[in-house]
Amino acid sequence: MANPIAKEIEYFPDRPDETPRRKSETDRGTLFGVLSGVFLIVIAILGGGAPSVFLNLNSALIVLGGATATTFIAFPSKRISMMVPVIINAFKPEGYHPSDYVEEIVDLASLYRSGGTKKLENQEAYLNHRFLRNGISMIVDGYSSREMHEIMDRELFSMIERHNAGQKILRFIAVQAPIFGMCGTLIGLIQMLMNVDDPATIGPSLATALITTFYGLIIANLVITPIVSKLNTRTESETMLFKAIRAGILGIHEKAHPQKIRKIMNSLLPPDQQR
């Protein structure tokens, strides 16, 4: 039996059955922001002449090596390895639309009112959102409203904590990159002062020393910090969706009228996402 509402999806990488994502898509806004930022900086560098000065392997090793090393010291390696798919996920569009779940839950409410638990149980396997599927499962298994609310609250809190843990690692890297950039600058200044007797080497040595700080600032402010902000926005959106789904599930459990459930769910969503 095919579910007319089911979609072809893939889930958020930090947990196999988390928020659905559409396949083979890229968030154009995120990609445009990164590419335009890099493009404008490169144009500014080329316009100033001597672009090769900004390519320094030692500076890159200090910033990347230092930030990576301190991150592995501060956090478990398993959690750090999970950050790669999370970062990639920031470049994908949001694969869920709350309005779709409003319609799905309204349909489930109509089925439950007309056919009872049996019809609801038949639809459970076709639900593609873990939170919604678990809620329907609790209705089928005979949980009380209070028990369902407590369990769904714990699931919501767990999701927020899990996402915040990943963002915490990225925030740490965003702090460490400029610090090691300054560290590389100090190393360059020390090396420059060792050859202060030769004035001709001071200018190039000072420029090389400052490049490390430049690398640290670019990594922190052009890459990491915007990604953290994007992931935080995604967490807020998922939280809003979870709360709307929870309200819908409790409405189904109480056998409320489908249109009443629709209004309750819509009240939790922004006007442009209401159905």
ChimeraX commands (.cxc) that place a marker at each C-alpha (Angstrom):
marker #1 position 0.00,0.00,0.00 radius 0.5
marker #1 position 1.52,3.30,-1.05 radius 0.5
marker #1 position 1.20,6.40,1.04 radius 0.5
marker #1 position 0.29,9.39,-1.17 radius 0.5
marker #1 position 2.05,11.76,1.20 radius 0.5
marker #1 position 5.33,9.84,1.44 radius 0.5
marker #1 position 8.40,11.46,-0.13 radius 0.5
marker #1 position 11.79,10.18,-1.25 radius 0.5
marker #1 position 14.09,11.41,1.49 radius 0.5
marker #1 position 17.40,11.04,3.22 radius 0.5
marker #1 position 17.90,11.88,6.85 radius 0.5
marker #1 position 20.09,14.26,8.83 radius 0.5
marker #1 position 23.47,12.55,9.13 radius 0.5
marker #1 position 23.90,12.99,12.89 radius 0.5
marker #1 position 21.13,10.47,13.46 radius 0.5
marker #1 position 19.83,8.05,10.82 radius 0.5
marker #1 position 16.15,8.69,11.46 radius 0.5
marker #1 position 16.18,12.40,12.04 radius 0.5
marker #1 position 14.85,15.26,9.94 radius 0.5
marker #1 position 14.24,14.38,6.27 radius 0.5
marker #1 position 16.26,16.02,3.52 radius 0.5
marker #1 position 15.62,16.05,-0.19 radius 0.5
marker #1 position 18.30,14.34,-2.26 radius 0.5
marker #1 position 20.78,15.95,-4.64 radius 0.5
marker #1 position 19.96,19.53,-3.75 radius 0.5
marker #1 position 22.07,22.45,-2.59 radius 0.5
marker #1 position 21.05,25.49,-0.60 radius 0.5
marker #1 position 21.79,28.17,-3.17 radius 0.5
marker #1 position 21.85,30.96,-0.60 radius 0.5
marker #1 position 24.60,29.30,1.46 radius 0.5
marker #1 position 26.63,28.39,-1.60 radius 0.5
marker #1 position 26.23,31.90,-3.07 radius 0.5
marker #1 position 27.32,33.48,0.21 radius 0.5
marker #1 position 30.52,31.42,0.44 radius 0.5
marker #1 position 31.45,31.81,-3.24 radius 0.5
marker #1 position 30.70,35.53,-3.35 radius 0.5
marker #1 position 32.71,36.13,-0.17 radius 0.5
marker #1 position 35.71,34.23,-1.53 radius 0.5
marker #1 position 35.37,35.94,-4.93 radius 0.5
marker #1 position 35.32,39.47,-3.48 radius 0.5
marker #1 position 38.30,38.78,-1.22 radius 0.5
marker #1 position 40.28,37.31,-4.13 radius 0.5
marker #1 position 39.43,40.35,-6.29 radius 0.5
marker #1 position 40.61,42.68,-3.53 radius 0.5
marker #1 position 43.87,40.72,-3.19 radius 0.5
marker #1 position 44.51,40.71,-6.94 radius 0.5
marker #1 position 43.78,44.43,-7.11 radius 0.5
marker #1 position 46.46,45.12,-4.51 radius 0.5
marker #1 position 49.17,43.29,-6.46 radius 0.5
marker #1 position 51.53,40.47,-5.45 radius 0.5
marker #1 position 48.80,37.89,-4.76 radius 0.5
marker #1 position 51.41,35.17,-4.21 radius 0.5
marker #1 position 52.25,36.80,-0.87 radius 0.5
marker #1 position 48.91,35.53,0.47 radius 0.5
marker #1 position 49.82,31.91,-0.25 radius 0.5
marker #1 position 51.86,30.61,2.66 radius 0.5
marker #1 position 51.95,26.93,3.58 radius 0.5
marker #1 position 53.53,27.48,7.00 radius 0.5
marker #1 position 50.80,29.92,8.01 radius 0.5
marker #1 position 48.09,27.50,6.89 radius 0.5
marker #1 position 49.69,24.66,8.84 radius 0.5
marker #1 position 49.85,26.73,12.03 radius 0.5
marker #1 position 46.19,27.79,11.86 radius 0.5
marker #1 position 44.68,24.51,10.66 radius 0.5
marker #1 position 47.03,22.32,12.71 radius 0.5
marker #1 position 46.56,24.29,15.89 radius 0.5
marker #1 position 42.76,24.51,15.61 radius 0.5
marker #1 position 42.48,20.81,14.74 radius 0.5
marker #1 position 44.79,19.69,17.55 radius 0.5
marker #1 position 43.02,21.68,20.26 radius 0.5
marker #1 position 39.62,20.48,19.01 radius 0.5
marker #1 position 40.69,16.84,19.36 radius 0.5
marker #1 position 42.00,17.63,22.84 radius 0.5
marker #1 position 38.75,19.30,23.89 radius 0.5
marker #1 position 36.20,16.88,22.36 radius 0.5
marker #1 position 35.86,13.12,21.77 radius 0.5
marker #1 position 37.22,12.10,18.36 radius 0.5
marker #1 position 34.01,10.23,17.49 radius 0.5
marker #1 position 31.96,13.38,17.91 radius 0.5
marker #1 position 34.42,15.41,15.83 radius 0.5
marker #1 position 34.28,12.90,12.96 radius 0.5
marker #1 position 30.50,13.33,12.88 radius 0.5
marker #1 position 30.90,17.04,12.13 radius 0.5
marker #1 position 31.86,16.51,8.47 radius 0.5
marker #1 position 28.36,15.44,7.33 radius 0.5
marker #1 position 26.83,18.09,9.60 radius 0.5
marker #1 position 28.88,20.83,7.86 radius 0.5
marker #1 position 27.95,19.43,4.46 radius 0.5
marker #1 position 24.33,19.47,5.57 radius 0.5
marker #1 position 24.50,23.24,6.07 radius 0.5
marker #1 position 24.82,23.55,2.29 radius 0.5
marker #1 position 21.59,21.61,1.72 radius 0.5
marker #1 position 18.15,23.21,1.76 radius 0.5
marker #1 position 15.65,22.46,4.48 radius 0.5
marker #1 position 14.02,19.21,3.39 radius 0.5
marker #1 position 10.92,19.57,5.51 radius 0.5
marker #1 position 7.96,21.91,5.15 radius 0.5
marker #1 position 5.72,22.23,8.23 radius 0.5
marker #1 position 2.68,22.83,6.03 radius 0.5
marker #1 position 3.08,19.30,4.59 radius 0.5
marker #1 position 2.90,17.83,8.08 radius 0.5
marker #1 position -0.20,19.87,8.88 radius 0.5
marker #1 position -2.01,18.18,5.99 radius 0.5
marker #1 position -0.60,14.77,6.93 radius 0.5
marker #1 position -1.70,15.04,10.55 radius 0.5
marker #1 position -5.15,16.34,9.56 radius 0.5
marker #1 position -5.54,13.27,7.31 radius 0.5
marker #1 position -4.43,10.99,10.15 radius 0.5
marker #1 position -6.93,12.65,12.51 radius 0.5
marker #1 position -9.74,11.99,10.02 radius 0.5
marker #1 position -8.68,8.34,9.71 radius 0.5
marker #1 position -8.56,7.90,13.49 radius 0.5
marker #1 position -11.99,9.45,14.02 radius 0.5
marker #1 position -13.57,7.27,11.32 radius 0.5
marker #1 position -11.67,3.98,11.64 radius 0.5
marker #1 position -10.06,3.96,15.06 radius 0.5
marker #1 position -6.68,2.57,16.07 radius 0.5
marker #1 position -6.54,-0.06,13.32 radius 0.5
marker #1 position -6.50,2.46,10.46 radius 0.5
marker #1 position -3.96,4.59,12.31 radius 0.5
marker #1 position -1.71,1.56,12.81 radius 0.5
marker #1 position -1.84,0.78,9.08 radius 0.5
marker #1 position -0.44,4.25,8.30 radius 0.5
marker #1 position 2.32,4.18,10.93 radius 0.5
marker #1 position 4.89,2.44,8.70 radius 0.5
marker #1 position 4.54,5.09,5.98 radius 0.5
marker #1 position 5.30,8.10,8.19 radius 0.5
marker #1 position 8.72,9.51,7.26 radius 0.5
marker #1 position 9.36,11.74,10.29 radius 0.5
marker #1 position 10.62,9.94,13.40 radius 0.5
marker #1 position 8.89,12.27,15.86 radius 0.5
marker #1 position 5.53,11.91,14.10 radius 0.5
marker #1 position 5.95,8.15,13.72 radius 0.5
marker #1 position 6.75,7.70,17.42 radius 0.5
marker #1 position 3.76,9.82,18.41 radius 0.5
marker #1 position 1.36,7.78,16.30 radius 0.5
marker #1 position 2.91,4.62,17.72 radius 0.5
marker #1 position 2.16,5.81,21.25 radius 0.5
marker #1 position -1.47,6.43,20.33 radius 0.5
marker #1 position -1.72,2.93,18.88 radius 0.5
marker #1 position -0.08,1.46,22.01 radius 0.5
marker #1 position -2.56,3.18,24.33 radius 0.5
marker #1 position -0.40,5.80,26.07 radius 0.5
marker #1 position -2.16,8.53,28.04 radius 0.5
marker #1 position -1.95,12.20,27.00 radius 0.5
marker #1 position 0.29,13.01,29.97 radius 0.5
marker #1 position 2.71,10.17,29.17 radius 0.5
marker #1 position 2.84,11.16,25.51 radius 0.5
marker #1 position 3.54,14.81,26.34 radius 0.5
marker #1 position 6.37,13.87,28.72 radius 0.5
marker #1 position 8.01,11.47,26.24 radius 0.5
marker #1 position 7.76,13.93,23.35 radius 0.5
marker #1 position 9.18,16.68,25.56 radius 0.5
marker #1 position 12.19,14.47,26.28 radius 0.5
marker #1 position 12.65,13.73,22.56 radius 0.5
marker #1 position 12.50,17.43,21.75 radius 0.5
marker #1 position 15.04,18.26,24.45 radius 0.5
marker #1 position 17.31,15.45,23.23 radius 0.5
marker #1 position 17.20,16.78,19.66 radius 0.5
marker #1 position 18.10,20.31,20.78 radius 0.5
marker #1 position 20.95,19.06,22.96 radius 0.5
marker #1 position 22.32,16.87,20.17 radius 0.5
marker #1 position 22.34,19.74,17.68 radius 0.5
marker #1 position 23.81,22.17,20.22 radius 0.5
marker #1 position 26.64,19.70,20.91 radius 0.5
marker #1 position 27.67,19.83,17.23 radius 0.5
marker #1 position 27.43,23.61,17.11 radius 0.5
marker #1 position 29.56,23.82,20.26 radius 0.5
marker #1 position 32.44,22.11,18.44 radius 0.5
marker #1 position 32.21,24.53,15.51 radius 0.5
marker #1 position 32.09,27.52,17.85 radius 0.5
marker #1 position 35.24,26.22,19.55 radius 0.5
marker #1 position 37.02,26.00,16.18 radius 0.5
marker #1 position 35.86,29.54,15.31 radius 0.5
marker #1 position 37.53,30.80,18.50 radius 0.5
marker #1 position 40.73,28.79,18.09 radius 0.5
marker #1 position 41.46,29.70,14.44 radius 0.5
marker #1 position 42.10,33.45,15.08 radius 0.5
marker #1 position 44.06,32.59,18.23 radius 0.5
marker #1 position 46.46,30.38,16.32 radius 0.5
marker #1 position 46.53,33.02,13.60 radius 0.5
marker #1 position 47.89,35.45,16.19 radius 0.5
marker #1 position 50.26,32.74,17.42 radius 0.5
marker #1 position 51.63,32.37,13.88 radius 0.5
marker #1 position 52.03,36.13,13.67 radius 0.5
marker #1 position 54.09,36.14,16.87 radius 0.5
marker #1 position 56.28,33.34,15.50 radius 0.5
marker #1 position 56.84,35.38,12.33 radius 0.5
marker #1 position 57.69,38.51,14.31 radius 0.5
marker #1 position 60.21,36.62,16.42 radius 0.5
marker #1 position 61.86,35.25,13.29 radius 0.5
marker #1 position 61.85,38.75,11.79 radius 0.5
marker #1 position 63.53,40.27,14.84 radius 0.5
marker #1 position 66.27,37.66,14.63 radius 0.5
marker #1 position 67.22,39.22,11.26 radius 0.5
marker #1 position 66.58,42.85,12.20 radius 0.5
marker #1 position 70.13,43.76,11.13 radius 0.5
marker #1 position 68.99,43.42,7.52 radius 0.5
marker #1 position 66.31,46.13,6.89 radius 0.5
marker #1 position 65.47,44.66,3.48 radius 0.5
marker #1 position 63.95,41.56,5.10 radius 0.5
marker #1 position 61.73,43.38,7.59 radius 0.5
marker #1 position 58.89,44.26,5.17 radius 0.5
marker #1 position 58.48,40.81,3.58 radius 0.5
marker #1 position 58.89,39.05,6.93 radius 0.5
marker #1 position 56.25,41.24,8.56 radius 0.5
marker #1 position 53.83,40.61,5.69 radius 0.5
marker #1 position 54.33,36.86,6.02 radius 0.5
marker #1 position 53.76,37.06,9.78 radius 0.5
marker #1 position 50.44,38.87,9.35 radius 0.5
marker #1 position 49.15,36.34,6.80 radius 0.5
marker #1 position 48.64,33.80,9.59 radius 0.5
marker #1 position 46.22,36.12,11.36 radius 0.5
marker #1 position 44.48,36.69,8.02 radius 0.5
marker #1 position 43.99,32.92,7.58 radius 0.5
marker #1 position 42.58,32.56,11.08 radius 0.5
marker #1 position 40.07,35.39,10.60 radius 0.5
marker #1 position 38.91,34.07,7.21 radius 0.5
marker #1 position 38.37,30.54,8.51 radius 0.5
marker #1 position 36.50,31.77,11.59 radius 0.5
marker #1 position 34.37,34.52,10.06 radius 0.5
marker #1 position 33.80,33.47,6.44 radius 0.5
marker #1 position 33.34,29.73,7.02 radius 0.5
marker #1 position 32.75,28.48,10.56 radius 0.5
marker #1 position 30.67,31.25,12.18 radius 0.5
marker #1 position 28.15,31.52,9.29 radius 0.5
marker #1 position 27.75,27.72,9.26 radius 0.5
marker #1 position 27.05,27.74,13.01 radius 0.5
marker #1 position 24.41,30.42,12.48 radius 0.5
marker #1 position 22.82,28.41,9.67 radius 0.5
marker #1 position 22.72,25.24,11.79 radius 0.5
marker #1 position 21.27,27.19,14.72 radius 0.5
marker #1 position 18.50,28.48,12.45 radius 0.5
marker #1 position 17.84,24.91,11.33 radius 0.5
marker #1 position 17.56,23.81,14.97 radius 0.5
marker #1 position 15.04,26.58,15.67 radius 0.5
marker #1 position 13.01,25.53,12.63 radius 0.5
marker #1 position 13.04,21.88,13.69 radius 0.5
marker #1 position 12.01,22.85,17.23 radius 0.5
marker #1 position 9.05,24.78,15.84 radius 0.5
marker #1 position 8.12,21.80,13.65 radius 0.5
marker #1 position 8.41,19.36,16.57 radius 0.5
marker #1 position 6.10,21.50,18.70 radius 0.5
marker #1 position 3.53,21.70,15.89 radius 0.5
marker #1 position 3.68,17.92,15.36 radius 0.5
marker #1 position 3.32,17.34,19.11 radius 0.5
marker #1 position 0.21,19.50,19.21 radius 0.5
marker #1 position -1.21,17.58,16.24 radius 0.5
marker #1 position -0.49,14.18,17.80 radius 0.5
marker #1 position -2.15,15.15,21.08 radius 0.5
marker #1 position -5.12,16.41,19.08 radius 0.5
marker #1 position -5.37,13.06,17.28 radius 0.5
marker #1 position -5.19,11.24,20.63 radius 0.5
marker #1 position -8.09,13.30,21.97 radius 0.5
marker #1 position -10.05,12.69,18.73 radius 0.5
marker #1 position -10.37,16.43,18.20 radius 0.5
marker #1 position -11.98,17.65,15.00 radius 0.5
marker #1 position -9.37,17.74,12.16 radius 0.5
marker #1 position -10.03,21.43,11.50 radius 0.5
marker #1 position -9.43,22.21,15.17 radius 0.5
marker #1 position -6.10,20.38,14.95 radius 0.5
marker #1 position -5.26,22.36,11.81 radius 0.5
marker #1 position -5.90,25.65,13.61 radius 0.5
marker #1 position -3.85,24.62,16.64 radius 0.5
marker #1 position -0.89,23.58,14.47 radius 0.5
marker #1 position -1.13,26.71,12.31 radius 0.5
marker #1 position -1.02,28.87,15.44 radius 0.5
marker #1 position 2.48,27.50,16.14 radius 0.5
marker #1 position 3.80,28.21,12.62 radius 0.5
marker #1 position 4.79,31.46,10.87 radius 0.5
marker #1 position 2.04,32.88,8.62 radius 0.5
marker #1 position 3.88,31.92,5.42 radius 0.5
marker #1 position 4.01,28.24,6.49 radius 0.5
marker #1 position 0.42,27.83,7.62 radius 0.5
marker #1 position -2.12,25.67,5.82 radius 0.5
marker link #1:1,2 radius 0.2
marker link #1:2,3 radius 0.2
marker link #1:3,4 radius 0.2
marker link #1:4,5 radius 0.2
marker link #1:5,6 radius 0.2
marker link #1:6,7 radius 0.2
marker link #1:7,8 radius 0.2
marker link #1:8,9 radius 0.2
marker link #1:9,10 radius 0.2
marker link #1:10,11 radius 0.2
marker link #1:11,12 radius 0.2
marker link #1:12,13 radius 0.2
marker link #1:13,14 radius 0.2
marker link #1:14,15 radius 0.2
marker link #1:15,16 radius 0.2
marker link #1:16,17 radius 0.2
marker link #1:17,18 radius 0.2
marker link #1:18,19 radius 0.2
marker link #1:19,20 radius 0.2
marker link #1:20,21 radius 0.2
marker link #1:21,22 radius 0.2
marker link #1:22,23 radius 0.2
marker link #1:23,24 radius 0.2
marker link #1:24,25 radius 0.2
marker link #1:25,26 radius 0.2
marker link #1:26,27 radius 0.2
marker link #1:27,28 radius 0.2
marker link #1:28,29 radius 0.2
marker link #1:29,30 radius 0.2
marker link #1:30,31 radius 0.2
marker link #1:31,32 radius 0.2
marker link #1:32,33 radius 0.2
marker link #1:33,34 radius 0.2
marker link #1:34,35 radius 0.2
marker link #1:35,36 radius 0.2
marker link #1:36,37 radius 0.2
marker link #1:37,38 radius 0.2
marker link #1:38,39 radius 0.2
marker link #1:39,40 radius 0.2
marker link #1:40,41 radius 0.2
marker link #1:41,42 radius 0.2
marker link #1:42,43 radius 0.2
marker link #1:43,44 radius 0.2
marker link #1:44,45 radius 0.2
marker link #1:45,46 radius 0.2
marker link #1:46,47 radius 0.2
marker link #1:47,48 radius 0.2
marker link #1:48,49 radius 0.2
marker link #1:49,50 radius 0.2
marker link #1:50,51 radius 0.2
marker link #1:51,52 radius 0.2
marker link #1:52,53 radius 0.2
marker link #1:53,54 radius 0.2
marker link #1:54,55 radius 0.2
marker link #1:55,56 radius 0.2
marker link #1:56,57 radius 0.2
marker link #1:57,58 radius 0.2
marker link #1:58,59 radius 0.2
marker link #1:59,60 radius 0.2
marker link #1:60,61 radius 0.2
marker link #1:61,62 radius 0.2
marker link #1:62,63 radius 0.2
marker link #1:63,64 radius 0.2
marker link #1:64,65 radius 0.2
marker link #1:65,66 radius 0.2
marker link #1:66,67 radius 0.2
marker link #1:67,68 radius 0.2
marker link #1:68,69 radius 0.2
marker link #1:69,70 radius 0.2
marker link #1:70,71 radius 0.2
marker link #1:71,72 radius 0.2
marker link #1:72,73 radius 0.2
marker link #1:73,74 radius 0.2
marker link #1:74,75 radius 0.2
marker link #1:75,76 radius 0.2
marker link #1:76,77 radius 0.2
marker link #1:77,78 radius 0.2
marker link #1:78,79 radius 0.2
marker link #1:79,80 radius 0.2
marker link #1:80,81 radius 0.2
marker link #1:81,82 radius 0.2
marker link #1:82,83 radius 0.2
marker link #1:83,84 radius 0.2
marker link #1:84,85 radius 0.2
marker link #1:85,86 radius 0.2
marker link #1:86,87 radius 0.2
marker link #1:87,88 radius 0.2
marker link #1:88,89 radius 0.2
marker link #1:89,90 radius 0.2
marker link #1:90,91 radius 0.2
marker link #1:91,92 radius 0.2
marker link #1:92,93 radius 0.2
marker link #1:93,94 radius 0.2
marker link #1:94,95 radius 0.2
marker link #1:95,96 radius 0.2
marker link #1:96,97 radius 0.2
marker link #1:97,98 radius 0.2
marker link #1:98,99 radius 0.2
marker link #1:99,100 radius 0.2
marker link #1:100,101 radius 0.2
marker link #1:101,102 radius 0.2
marker link #1:102,103 radius 0.2
marker link #1:103,104 radius 0.2
marker link #1:104,105 radius 0.2
marker link #1:105,106 radius 0.2
marker link #1:106,107 radius 0.2
marker link #1:107,108 radius 0.2
marker link #1:108,109 radius 0.2
marker link #1:109,110 radius 0.2
marker link #1:110,111 radius 0.2
marker link #1:111,112 radius 0.2
marker link #1:112,113 radius 0.2
marker link #1:113,114 radius 0.2
marker link #1:114,115 radius 0.2
marker link #1:115,116 radius 0.2
marker link #1:116,117 radius 0.2
marker link #1:117,118 radius 0.2
marker link #1:118,119 radius 0.2
marker link #1:119,120 radius 0.2
marker link #1:120,121 radius 0.2
marker link #1:121,122 radius 0.2
marker link #1:122,123 radius 0.2
marker link #1:123,124 radius 0.2
marker link #1:124,125 radius 0.2
marker link #1:125,126 radius 0.2
marker link #1:126,127 radius 0.2
marker link #1:127,128 radius 0.2
marker link #1:128,129 radius 0.2
marker link #1:129,130 radius 0.2
marker link #1:130,131 radius 0.2
marker link #1:131,132 radius 0.2
marker link #1:132,133 radius 0.2
marker link #1:133,134 radius 0.2
marker link #1:134,135 radius 0.2
marker link #1:135,136 radius 0.2
marker link #1:136,137 radius 0.2
marker link #1:137,138 radius 0.2
marker link #1:138,139 radius 0.2
marker link #1:139,140 radius 0.2
marker link #1:140,141 radius 0.2
marker link #1:141,142 radius 0.2
marker link #1:142,143 radius 0.2
marker link #1:143,144 radius 0.2
marker link #1:144,145 radius 0.2
marker link #1:145,146 radius 0.2
marker link #1:146,147 radius 0.2
marker link #1:147,148 radius 0.2
marker link #1:148,149 radius 0.2
marker link #1:149,150 radius 0.2
marker link #1:150,151 radius 0.2
marker link #1:151,152 radius 0.2
marker link #1:152,153 radius 0.2
marker link #1:153,154 radius 0.2
marker link #1:154,155 radius 0.2
marker link #1:155,156 radius 0.2
marker link #1:156,157 radius 0.2
marker link #1:157,158 radius 0.2
marker link #1:158,159 radius 0.2
marker link #1:159,160 radius 0.2
marker link #1:160,161 radius 0.2
marker link #1:161,162 radius 0.2
marker link #1:162,163 radius 0.2
marker link #1:163,164 radius 0.2
marker link #1:164,165 radius 0.2
marker link #1:165,166 radius 0.2
marker link #1:166,167 radius 0.2
marker link #1:167,168 radius 0.2
marker link #1:168,169 radius 0.2
marker link #1:169,170 radius 0.2
marker link #1:170,171 radius 0.2
marker link #1:171,172 radius 0.2
marker link #1:172,173 radius 0.2
marker link #1:173,174 radius 0.2
marker link #1:174,175 radius 0.2
marker link #1:175,176 radius 0.2
marker link #1:176,177 radius 0.2
marker link #1:177,178 radius 0.2
marker link #1:178,179 radius 0.2
marker link #1:179,180 radius 0.2
marker link #1:180,181 radius 0.2
marker link #1:181,182 radius 0.2
marker link #1:182,183 radius 0.2
marker link #1:183,184 radius 0.2
marker link #1:184,185 radius 0.2
marker link #1:185,186 radius 0.2
marker link #1:186,187 radius 0.2
marker link #1:187,188 radius 0.2
marker link #1:188,189 radius 0.2
marker link #1:189,190 radius 0.2
marker link #1:190,191 radius 0.2
marker link #1:191,192 radius 0.2
marker link #1:192,193 radius 0.2
marker link #1:193,194 radius 0.2
marker link #1:194,195 radius 0.2
marker link #1:195,196 radius 0.2
marker link #1:196,197 radius 0.2
marker link #1:197,198 radius 0.2
marker link #1:198,199 radius 0.2
marker link #1:199,200 radius 0.2
marker link #1:200,201 radius 0.2
marker link #1:201,202 radius 0.2
marker link #1:202,203 radius 0.2
marker link #1:203,204 radius 0.2
marker link #1:204,205 radius 0.2
marker link #1:205,206 radius 0.2
marker link #1:206,207 radius 0.2
marker link #1:207,208 radius 0.2
marker link #1:208,209 radius 0.2
marker link #1:209,210 radius 0.2
marker link #1:210,211 radius 0.2
marker link #1:211,212 radius 0.2
marker link #1:212,213 radius 0.2
marker link #1:213,214 radius 0.2
marker link #1:214,215 radius 0.2
marker link #1:215,216 radius 0.2
marker link #1:216,217 radius 0.2
marker link #1:217,218 radius 0.2
marker link #1:218,219 radius 0.2
marker link #1:219,220 radius 0.2
marker link #1:220,221 radius 0.2
marker link #1:221,222 radius 0.2
marker link #1:222,223 radius 0.2
marker link #1:223,224 radius 0.2
marker link #1:224,225 radius 0.2
marker link #1:225,226 radius 0.2
marker link #1:226,227 radius 0.2
marker link #1:227,228 radius 0.2
marker link #1:228,229 radius 0.2
marker link #1:229,230 radius 0.2
marker link #1:230,231 radius 0.2
marker link #1:231,232 radius 0.2
marker link #1:232,233 radius 0.2
marker link #1:233,234 radius 0.2
marker link #1:234,235 radius 0.2
marker link #1:235,236 radius 0.2
marker link #1:236,237 radius 0.2
marker link #1:237,238 radius 0.2
marker link #1:238,239 radius 0.2
marker link #1:239,240 radius 0.2
marker link #1:240,241 radius 0.2
marker link #1:241,242 radius 0.2
marker link #1:242,243 radius 0.2
marker link #1:243,244 radius 0.2
marker link #1:244,245 radius 0.2
marker link #1:245,246 radius 0.2
marker link #1:246,247 radius 0.2
marker link #1:247,248 radius 0.2
marker link #1:248,249 radius 0.2
marker link #1:249,250 radius 0.2
marker link #1:250,251 radius 0.2
marker link #1:251,252 radius 0.2
marker link #1:252,253 radius 0.2
marker link #1:253,254 radius 0.2
marker link #1:254,255 radius 0.2
marker link #1:255,256 radius 0.2
marker link #1:256,257 radius 0.2
marker link #1:257,258 radius 0.2
marker link #1:258,259 radius 0.2
marker link #1:259,260 radius 0.2
marker link #1:260,261 radius 0.2
marker link #1:261,262 radius 0.2
marker link #1:262,263 radius 0.2
marker link #1:263,264 radius 0.2
marker link #1:264,265 radius 0.2
marker link #1:265,266 radius 0.2
marker link #1:266,267 radius 0.2
marker link #1:267,268 radius 0.2
marker link #1:268,269 radius 0.2
marker link #1:269,270 radius 0.2
marker link #1:270,271 radius 0.2
marker link #1:271,272 radius 0.2
marker link #1:272,273 radius 0.2
marker link #1:273,274 radius 0.2
marker link #1:274,275 radius 0.2
view
